[in-house]
């Protein structure tokens, strides 16, 4: 028995996969640029929120003004521009409420996206 091998000839298919490859490469580049700008901002935002939770858990004898000042300082350490008018702190005998709002501009080639953050915490104060 003689086997006949057929050759796969690619008629007219030369270069067809290149367009798809270029499109996926462009999408990948856009995703990397977005992640390069957005991930550090998200990490800083999460760190500020963690700090707010820590302060809410252990407020001690700090006054509202002192807590507000500490929040603004922590935000500055994280490269977040937080204005005093955008920080609200209410501390009563048994509750603490904090709210911060800020906008971080993300600069992309040819476009600026303004990412708004609105973080708030409302926790009871436990006295031992």
N, C-alpha and C positions, 0 to 999 in steps of 0.2 A: 504494500500500500504506500502510495506516494502522497506526502502531505504538500499541499500548496499553501504557501504563506502569502497572505495578502499584505500589501503595504498600505498603511494609513496615510493617505495623502491629504493634506490639509489644503483644500482648495478655497481660496478666498478668505481664509481665517487668520491670515498673518496680521498681528497687531491689534486684534479685537480685544484681548485681555488687558491691554495697556491703558485704555480709557478708564476701566473699572479700578485698576490699580492706582491711577493718578487721583481719582475721586476719593478713594479710601485714604490715600496718603494726605490729601487736603483736609479731610474730616479729622484725621488723627492729629494733624498739626493744629487745627483750630481747637480741638479738645485739650491738647497740651498747653496751649497759650491760655485758655480759660482757666484750667486747673492751676497754672503757674501764678495767676493773679488771685484767684478765689480761695484757694486752700489756706494760705497764710491769714487771710482776713477771717475765715471761718474758725480757724484755730484760736486766733486772738479773741474773737467774740465768745467762743466757748470758755476760754480762760477767764474772761471777765464775768461771765455768768457763774462759773464755779466759785470765783471770789465772792460774788454776791451771796451765794448759798452759804459759804463759810461764815461770812459776816452775820447772816441771818441766824445761823445755828448758834453762834457764840458772840452776841453783840456786846456782852459785858455791860459796863457803865458808860459806854460811848454815847455822846449826844448825837442828835440828828445831823447837826452841822459837821461834826467830826467824821461821821460815817460818809456823808456826802463828799467831804474833802478827800477821804481815803479812796472812795470810788473813782473820783476824777484823777487822782494820782495813779491808781492802778491802771486806768484806761490809758493814761499818757505813757506809762511804762510799756504797754502793749501796742503802742503807736495807733491808738484810737483817739480821734479828736472828739472829746466829750465836753460840751459846754455846761456850765453850772445850771443854766435854765432848763436843761434837758435831763436833770437828775432830780428825782423826787424821793424823799425818805420820810416816812412817818413811823415813829416809834412810840407806842403806848406802853402801858404797864404790862400787857400780856401779848402783844402782837408787834411785828415789825413788817413794814411794807416798803419795798424799794422798786423803783421803776427808772429805767434809762432808755432813752431813744437817741439814736444817732444814725448818720448816713455815711457810708464809706464809698468814695468814687473808685471804680475799677477802670483803669485806663487800658483800652485796647487800641490797636492801630486803626485809626479812623472812627472810633466810637468810644464814648464814656458811659458806663453803666453805673447808676447810683443805687447801691444796695442798702436798703433801709432795715434797721434793726430796732426792735421794740421788746425789751426784756424786762420782765417784772417777777417779783417774788413776794409772796404773802405767807408768812410763817408765824406760828405761835412761839412765844418766848417761854421756855421752861425755866422756872426758878427752883433750884434745889435747896 
